[in-house]
Amino acid sequence: MPRRVNLPPADELFRKTTPDPHAAGTGAAEPATSVSGPSGRVRHNEKMTVYLTSEELIALEQARLKLRAELGRTVDRGRLVRVALDFALGDLAEHGTDSEIARRLAAS
């Protein structure tokens, strides 16, 4: 029985892992981010399990597929969650109790 190895697509293997210094002067407003930024494609030493409803998981998959279609490259769920977490923590650090995450947690 032959074994087939699934490898990531070439654009994931050979993509840049550092920010483009020339893209910084676009003039677009940057969203709030945490001090360290999302970890990206590195070996992660810690693991956290998160339970989602089926509706939340479907929404996450739809967002991943939409980003894949619009960006033209694969975005995995873990990376999407890490970027969203970085965005939420950056907003909290910048705005404190006026942040979107604080408002949503206070309302729940």
N, C-alpha and C positions, 0 to 999 in steps of 0.2 A: 504494500500500500504506500504510494508516494506521499510524502509530507510536503505541503506547500507552506512557505513562510510568507506571512503578510508584512510588508514593509511600508513605512509611511511614504506618501508621495514625495517626489523630488523637491517640490517647492517647500516642503516642511524640512527636509534634510539640509537644504542649502539656503535657507532664508537668513536674513540678517538678524542677529541677536542683540545688536546695540542700536540705540536711536540714531536716526539720520540727522546730523547737525545742520544740514541745509534746509530741512523741513521746519525748523523752529521759527523762522521768520515769515510764516504764512499770514499772520495777522488775525487768525481765527482765535476766538476765546477758548482757552484750554479748560477742561473740566477740573474740578478739585480732585487732587489725588493725595495719597498719603506720602510721607517723607520718603519711604523706601521704594515705592512703586510695586507693581505686581511682579511676582518672581519669574514668570515666563517658563521657558523650557529648560529647567534645571532639575537635578535630582533632589527630590524633596525628602527630608528626614522625618517629617511628622505627618501623621494621618488623622483625619477627622471624618467621622461618618455623619452624614446629614440625611434625615428621612424626609421625603417629599410626598405630597399627594400625587395621584396620577395626573391631575390637571397641571400641577406645577412642573412635573417632569415633561409633560407634553409641551408646555410653554417654553421650557428650557431647550428642548430639542428643536422646536420651531425657530427659536431665536438663533440657535447654532446653525441651522440650515439656511436661514435668511442671511446671516453673516457670511456663510460659505459662498452663497450665490452672489452676494454683493461685493465681497472682497476677493473672490476668486481663489481662495485657498482654504484648507481645512482648519477649523477652529474646534478644538475638543471641549467637552463640557467642563473639565477641570480648569482649563485656561480661562474659559468664559466666566466661571464662578470666581476665580482668583482676581480677575480684572474688576468684576462687579463688587467684590469685597473691598478691593483697594479703593475704588471710587467711593463706596459708602463710608469707609473709615477716613478717607481724606476729607469728605464733606463734614463728618463729625468733628474732626480735628480743626477744621477751618471755621465752622459755624456753631459748634457746641450744641446746646439744647434747641437752637433754631435750625438745626440740620434736618434734612428730609428723613433720615433714619430715626432720629429722636422723635420727630412728630409722629411717624408711623408706629413706633413702639409705644408712645404715650396713648395713642388712640386704640391700641389693641388690648 
